Amino acid sequence: MSSRPDVLPPVSTLGEIESRVGIPSIESLLAERDTLVKEVAPLRAKHGPFGTYDALRKVQLATIGAAIRAQAVLDERKITEAAIDEASHSDPAYVDWITQATREKTEWVLVENTIQGIGELIRRGDAIARYLTAEVGLSR
């Protein structure tokens, strides 16, 4: 994942002031945040609240279970649902799927943390700007 946007928007008059004050421009922070939100959207859709992770996990298990059932029919052997369930959960394809989902969740948490950090930088910049404005008002 990229941590910076490809193209920085032009600096506004506000951006020039932010630069003089020593805080990142709101444009660059919002552009970076937008880039990260676009990157993390599929992970949010899968792993976030009301995400599709559990449904996809069940599809993966059902697909593996169907293959195990089909193989049992070809081999002309009987197999219990409990044995199919256990074999499905220990199947290398399911283990790989869970491992990949764990990597995705890790990436999701890290990007969400970066997005939250950008929000905190924006709030900090706002607080600094209000402080400096108040300081200027007191000096008059």
PEQUIVEN-V269454 format. One record per pair of residues at least 6 apart in sequence whose C-alpha atoms are under 8 Angstrom apart, sorted by the first residue. I is the first residue (numbers start at 1). GAP is how many residues later the second one is. Records with the same first field share a line. If there is no record, write none. Layout:
BEGIN
I: GAP / GAP
END
This chain:
BEGIN
1: 38
2: 34
3: 29 / 33
4: 28 / 31
5: 26 / 27 / 30
8: 19 / 20 / 23
9: 18 / 19 / 22
10: 17
11: 14 / 16
14: 11
15: 9 / 10 / 11 / 12
16: 9
18: 6 / 7
19: 6
23: 102
24: 101
26: 96
29: 89 / 93
33: 82 / 85
36: 75 / 79
37: 78
40: 68 / 71 / 72
43: 61 / 62 / 65
44: 7 / 64
45: 6 / 7
46: 6 / 7
47: 6 / 58
60: 34
61: 27 / 28 / 33
62: 26
64: 24 / 27 / 29 / 30
65: 19 / 20 / 22 / 23
68: 16 / 19 / 20
69: 10 / 15
72: 6 / 7
88: 6
89: 6
END
